[in-house]
Amino acid sequence: MPKRTDLFESDPDDTREAIMKATYDALSKHGYADLTIQRIGDEFDKSKSLLYHHYDSKDALLVDFLGFMLERMEGTIPLEEAAAADDRLRVGFDHVFAEILDGDREQFNRAMTELRAQSAHDDSFREQFTRNDRYFESRVQDIIEEGIQQGIFREVDAEQVASMLVTIIQGATFQATTSTEPDLDAVRTELDAYIESRLLDDD
Amino acid sequence: MPKRTDLFESDPDDTREAIMKATYDALSKHGYADLTIQRIGDEFDKSKSLLYHHYDSKDALLVDFLGFMLERMEGTIPLEEAAAADDRLRVGFDHVFAEILDGDREQFNRAMTELRAQSAHDDSFREQFTRNDRYFESRVQDIIEEGIQQGIFREVDAEQVASMLVTIIQGATFQATTSTEPDLDAVRTELDAYIESRLLDDD
């Protein structure tokens, strides 16, 4: 998830964007369980009746919020900044781990874990999170396939390795938000060792 | 998490055990969000007043339930069944993935994800889940250290690799319970590839 300042203008004109920003702020402040439309309204500069006009329920608003976050995220992860596939993977994972560990985003990250756990019993949440997963997985898969073509990576099953990498990111996010002593520095270091031993071609 | 039949006697005498069994059944049936002491009582053969006598709140009961599950789990994961460290890891992961993918446990697994997500804003849940994590991590670390001593594994940082393996299991569990299309067969296969490329000594 990108930083708040990368996601929103400081004073958005567009109503939907203003609602999304208020939702982000209310989620960061109250978490999912204590979130109400009223509390989103408290973060909202325009008329609160607009919220009720646009959304039937808190959960309908949140599903739209998840879709919005996905749109905005596309492009903010710097997977393209390096030429060689192994460097692109490392730059991308550095970015993701920095966001997971960013103290300023702690409350928001915890709220996202709560939201995702709602997927356990809510199909529309589950579908939206699955779309997010598939988006990241296909981006990672593209990079691995490129690495194979560049002769940097071994001829692995790129889809299978991408599934594993997305699973690791999810496990790290889950741990960061639900453990008293997440050791994510160890996981980040081991991720490099995994990429090196499993992907890098020795020749 | 072990199977229900491995965890509980069919008709437990002990009051705490009977409460734990009722909690397991109520969680499987209703999930966390819709769980009430009343609903746990509905699964309970003895006097419901016992529940209120033993626990102040639903969450106090659930923290005790998590501790109980950890006690019972110790020993049910068949990490000891093989002699060679790499086989012991594989047998253990086969067992864990079979539990994650077990259709009969789907509702219970989802409830556990919801419970774990509560840790995002509840310290006593977070501490109990962290204890569970540390228990598994130390078991896995022991096996890796043994593998190094047996000359089967490379001289890796066993704690770091154990952190990664626990992170992968958590990510897989999270995905199985919150995604519409978790590809855990791919993750299980890739886990073997990771162990082979990262841990197995070529000599």
Interface residues (C-beta under 8 A of the other chain):
Chain A: G31 A33 R110 A111 T113 E114 R116 A117 Q118 S119 A120 H121 D123 F125 R126 E127 F129 T130 D133 R134 V156 D157 E159 Q160 V161 S163 M164 V166 T167 I168 I169 Q170 G171 A172 F174 Q175 T177 T178 S179 T180 E181 D183 A186 V187 T189 E190 L191 A193 Y194 S197 R198
Chain B: G31 A33 R110 A111 T113 E114 R116 A117 Q118 S119 A120 H121 D123 F125 R126 E127 F129 T130 D133 R134 V156 D157 E159 Q160 V161 S163 M164 V166 T167 I168 I169 Q170 G171 A172 F174 Q175 T177 T178 S179 T180 E181 D183 A186 V187 T189 E190 L191 A193 Y194 S197 R198
